[in-house]
Amino acid sequence: MDDHQQWRKRQQVLANFGEFALRNESLDDVLTEACRLVGGALGTQRSKILEIDDREQTLLVRAGVGWGDGVVGKVRLAMGELSSETFSIKAGAPVISQDVRVDKRFELPAFMKASGVVALVNVPIFLPGGTPFGLLQVDSREPREFEQDDIEFLRTYAALLGPVIDRLDKVRALRAAEERFRLIVEAARDYAIFTTDANDRIVDWLPGAEAVFGWSAAEARGRSANMLFTPQDRAAGEDVKEAETARRTGFAPNVRWHVHKDGSRVFIEGSVTSVRGADGQTHGFLKIGQDVTERRRNEERIRASEARQRALIEGIPQLVWQADIDGRWTWSSPQWSDFTGLPREQSLAFGWLSAVHPDDRTVALDAWTQANQTGSFETEYRIRHGHSATYRWFAIRAAPVRDHSGGVLTWLGTSTDIDDLRRLQQRQEVMVTELQHRTRNLIAVVQSIASQTMATCRTMEEFRLQFHERLAALARVQGLLSRAAQEPITIAALVRVALDALGAFDRSRATISGPDVPLRNSSVQTLALALHELATNARKYGALSVSDGRLDVTWQVRRLAAGRHVELAWIEHGRGPERADRPDPRNHGYGRKLIERALPYALSATTTFELRDNGVRCTISLPFDPAERTQPL
């Protein structure tokens, strides 16, 4: 076979590998095929790819052909040893040994001796940007003089492998990011929340728990929480251990299979928190868990969904082309013509530039000038999609194919569509960050409500009722916030929500008046909880607990020295009779702490709270900028 035929054969090998890499998403399959093709091209039928493991300081035989069992995926070479492979990695350049039996530069590894390796040639593999990945090595069982053409072919092959490995690693990383995003979304909804007493018997069974486990509240209350544990976990005492851990440390993870009412299994990711009273003793437990069974049982559907997303992100396959040293194209793949609509003939020479965005053509040509100086070609620019006449961003990389003297014969390049990847990664980062922020804020509020409620309740039943009411108030606020983008939240809306939650009473006894004042979303949650506490106390102990009592809620916008403020006045006319459960006015309950401490701290508000003989008088003054618009959380 003459040089030209051999060159054509090796070009076909490169083309075959490129087509295989475009069709396959498995890195191991791609690397194995790379070994098969290169071994065949050099006539040794034996080759391997070694990957650097920085953590263990070893070289792993990641892929290979022509080796016996126990080599590929298992053999590791210590970087400290003086082998031909580590020698090449340290040198950062190709290593040739025509006969390892007389070569004194390094020691041949035992598995290669056992396989009868006599001659070898290897080249380093670099990822885009120059990061070393590992080594491509061809081994022969007979002495052999590897020529410069062989070296240049292997260097070209390794240069093509680097971007392929990089692309597959990025696809794998993106899939991992998608999985994290999906878990965060799922963690923000569909929680099973319920409470138990000190003996771990169910006290409060919220709707989410019924949705996850199947038992109604009437069926669950009074039963031991161990009914949710599998028979195996009950036999092992896991239910007792979990409760004791939470009792001792205040918290216990709950990540295991549970039992549904119909006998099926439900996998829960959650936690158990000890509910302590003022005496420091555990009065019960708060249990929160998420059903992730569907995620585990539908891996096949998830993989199909990931495949659809890959199609969106990757778009079309890589476009492959060849060019001479000044950027004149000499060949282009069918994928190029399919994407751009330019026939191959019109793409030759500098015809390809017509598909490049006019603003990017100088960048494209300048990259060729730099490539001839540095020996590497890497840039990004926009390419027109022929059918839609739109432009998409591509990553352009090329490697030189050199002759035996080191001169450049041609450049082999690829254009990879990164437009969807850019857009989706940016969008995903924003969504993940926003969702994490929302989830952390909501959980922090629930924890704060639970802690403050525990501190002021004397019995578990009292805690259950107050905690349930405050969670309901929080849920109503979340409902308003979910519609904030379409319907700004006003003070009037918050006051009406707080009074509506009281149930039936003569609305003519409550006067509500004030201008239309929209609120910032960041202030809604705390202010709504404060109004809920005022309304609840008015119903239980204040003006709305007696037949002749009245309530006036008014607000106005005033200009003060510190700027515009909206001032709200909650004035009750009348008080209910003395009751055993009336809070001691000398002690500050949860509602009063909200008004006198939380509002000034969180919203820079100025507040007053007076318990007079004829009723409660509370004022709240908030900074207000009429130019501000509410934004969705």
Secondary structure by P-SEA (a helix, b strand, c coil): ccaaaaaaaaaaaaaaaaaaaaacccaaaaaaaaaaaaaaaacccccbbbbbcccccbbbccccccccccccccbbbbcccccaaaaaaaacbbbbbccccccccccccaaaaaaccccbbbbbbbccccccccbbbbbbcccccccaaaaaaaaaaaaaaaaaaaaaaaaaaaaaaaaaaaaaaaaaccccccccccccccccccaaaaaaccccccccccccccccccaaaaaaaaaaaaaaaaaaccbbbbbbbbbccccbbbbbbcbbbbbccccccccbbbbbbbbaaaaaacaaaaaaaaaaaaaaaacccccccccccccccccccaaaaaacccccccccccccccccccccaaaaaaaaaaaaacccccbbbbbbcccccbbbbbbbbbbbbcccccccccccbbbbbaaaaaaaaaaaaaaaaaaaaaaaaaaaaaaaaaaaaaaccccaaaaaaaaaaaaaaaaaaaaaaaacccccccaaaaaaaaaaaccccccccbbbbbcbbbbbccaaaaaaaaaaaaaaaaacccccccccbbbbbbbbbbbccccbbbbbbbbbcccccccccccccccccaaaaaaaccccccccccccccccccbbbbbbbbbbbcccccccc
